[in-house]
Amino acid sequence: MADPSALPAGDVRRQFGAVAAAYAVSPVHASGPDLARLVDTAGFTGAERVLDMGCGAGHTALAVAPHAAEVVALDVTPEMLAVVERLAGERRVTNLSTRLADVTALPYPDATFDVVTSRFSAHHYAEPARAVAEAARVLRPGGRFLLVDTVSPEEPALDSFYNAVELLRDISHVRNWRCSEWRRMLQAAGLTPDLDEPFTIELDGDSWVARMQTPAAQVAAIRTLFAAAPPAAAERFSLRLGDGWGWHIPAVLLRARRA
């Protein structure tokens, strides 16, 4: 692991250090069809060296480990890496290691990995284009980058609504980018997108804010936004009000290759 004092403090480390245990058991992160699909579309032969960027509680790294030769789970939050190490030990996963580092400055030489993954972490990246460029740099020729993340609709008003809600819930949220923006970042980094699979995540409002320990005032503001949402937002996000409040949010699995 790197020296934590050499890493940027930032909202991400503060926010996720406090909630690392909750992410170990979060159904959205621990399972879901997108996780199995990511493994399926990575094209593993068993010989790959894999880097999981922004690994969080390590669910992607742990899912990939049985199909690869070696997996490195990298995150900026020490508490998250402690969860990864605990889960790997409980599951007797021996080909997984952890690394404390920033995704915008990967501590590896060029062409180190065959596969790089990023699942449900990129909306926290302060410099996503730089992180994608780093992923491309450490990939070997023919290597694959697989990104799973929540994404904004292309319509500006819906994009604004979505990100406003996310920012109220989580101060470390930077932005849900549009698919078109991700494609441009991938291409600018020298990666060629060849798979684009959208999907939807259904969220229960109470468990969603509890996982991030969102303060009550912000939760009230989110519920007010839901109640006052324009019809287009209410329809697109399937907003639910009252005791069973919640919504559906868009996400995508993107795969891109390095030439």
N, C-alpha and C positions, 0 to 999 in steps of 0.2 A: 504494500500500500504506500501511497505517497504521504508526505507530511501534510496533515490537515491545515496547518498554518500557511501553507503555500498556495492554498486554493482560495478562490473568492468566497466570502461568507455568503452574502446574498440571501434573498428570500427563500430560495429553493432549499438550501441546507437547513435553515431555521424551521421552515414549515414542515418539511418531510422528516426531519429528525424527531419531531414530536409525535408523528403519526405512523412511524415505520411499522409498528406491530399491527395496526389496522390493515395495512396493505398486504400483509402476509396472508390474510384470510378474506380479502375483498373478492367476491365472486367475479366481478368485471375483470380484474387483473389476474386472478389465479386460474381462471378457466375461460370458457367461451369458445365458440366455433372459430373465431379469428386466430386463436393461438394454434389450434390444430392445423388450420389452413396455412399459417405462416410456415410451420414445419414442413408441410406437404410441398409448398411451392419453392422452398429453398434449394431443392435439388441435391440433398445430401447423399454422399456416397459412403460416409463413415470416416473419410480421411481429412475432413476439413478442420481448419482452425477458425474459430468463430469469436467475434467480439460483439457483446451486447451492450450498446451505449445507453446510458441512463437506465440502468437495469432495475432500479427500484428494489422491490422485494425478491427479484430474481426469477419470477415465474417463466419468463421467456428463456433465460439461460438454462433453467432446469429442464424445460421441455425440449430444448435443443440438444442437451448433453448426451442423451442416449444415441443420437444419430450422427455425432461428430467425434473427432479425435480429441479436441481440446476446446474449451469454452472459457472466455474471460468475461466476467460480469463487472462492468465499470459504472461507477456512479460518483457523484460529488458529495453524497451524504453518508458519513460513516455508519450511522445507525441502520441505514438500509443495507449496507454491506454486511453488517453483523447478522441481520435477518437472513440474508442469502447464505451465509456460512452455516447458520443454524439449520436451515432447511436442507442444505446440501448434505450436512452431516446426518440428519434424521433419515434422509432418503438414500444414504450411502452412495452419493454421487462423488466419484473420485477424480473425474477429469475436468473439474470446474475450479477456477481460482477467481479471486476478486481483486479489483484495482481501484483505488481512490484517485479520481482524476476528473478533469473538466472535458466535456465532449468537444469543446472548441480548441483544445490543445492536447490531442491524444499522444500519450508518451510512448509511441512506437515508431519504428522506421517505416519508410514507404514499403508498400507491397508485403505486409505482414500477414494479412488475414484473407481467407477465402470467402467468408460471409461476414457481413456486419448487419446487425439488427437494431431496431429502435422501436419499442412498442409502448404506446401511451406515455411517452415522456417528452416528445418533441415540442408540445405546446408550452413547455416550461423553458425551452432553450432561448436565451436572450439573443443569440446570433445563429439562427437556424441555418442560414446559407453557409456560414463558416463551419458549422458542425457537419453539414453534408459534404463540404469540401474536404474536411478531415477524414470522413468515412471513405470518400473516394480515394484519398491519398494512401490510406493504409490497406486498401484492397489490392489484391494481386490482379493482373490482367485476366479477364473472364470472371472475376469475382462478382458476387451479388450483394446488393444492399436491399434490405427489406424493412419497410417503414409501415407501422400500424399506428394511426393516431386519429383522434377526433378532428374533424374538419368543418370549416364554415361553408354554408351555402354560397354560391356565386353572387346572389343578389345582395347588394350593399346593405339594405335595411335589415335583412335577416342575419347577415354577418354581424352587424353592430349589436343587434339584440342578443345573439348567442354569446358574443364575447363579453358583453356587459354583465350577463348573468354569471358567466364563469369567473370574472374578476371579483364579483361580490362574494362568491363562494370561496375563492382561494387567492390570496395575495401573491402567490408565486406564479400564478397563471400569466403567461406573456401574451399568447394569441393562438387561437385556432385558425390555422391558415387554410385558404381555399385549395382545392385540388390543383387548380390551374397554377397557383403560386408554387406548390410543391414540385410540379413538373418542371417549371422554369428553374427552380433551384437545383434540381437533379441534373438537368441538362447543362446548366452553367458550370457544374462541378465535373463535367465530362462523363456523366453517367447516362445511359440510355434506358428510359422507362419502357418496360415491356409487359407490365401487368398492373391493372387498376381495378380493384374490386371494392365497391362501396358496400357498406352494411350499416345497420342501425342498432343502437344500444338503448334498451329501456332502463330507466333509472327511477328508483323510489326516492322521492325527495328527502325524506327523513334520514335514511341511511346514507344517502349521498353527501349531505352536509355534515352528518355525524362523523364520517370517515375523515374529513378534513378539519374537524373541530371548528366549524364556521361559527363565529359569534352570533348571538341571537339577533342583534340589530341587523346584521347582513342577511340572515335567513329571512327576517321580516321583509327586508327590501326586495329579496328575490321573489317572495310570494306576492308582493305588491306588483312587481313587474309582470308576473304571470297573469295576475288578475286584470291588469290594464293592457295586456298584449294586443296588438292589432290582429285582425282575423288571419292574416297571412302567416304570422308567427305562431299563433295558436294551432293552426292547421299543420304547418310544416313540422313543428316539434311535438305535436300531440300533447299539448299542455293539459295537465290534470290539476284541478283545484280541490280544496277541502282537505279532509283528513287523509285521503290517499293520494296526496299531491305528488307530482313528478312529471317526467317528460321523456321523450325519445330524442336522442342526439345522433347526428350523422358521424360516421367514421369511414376510414378507407384502409385497405391493404394495398401498398404500392411496392412493386419490385423494379429494380433498375440494375443494369449490368455495366461493369467497367470494360472498355474495349481492350 
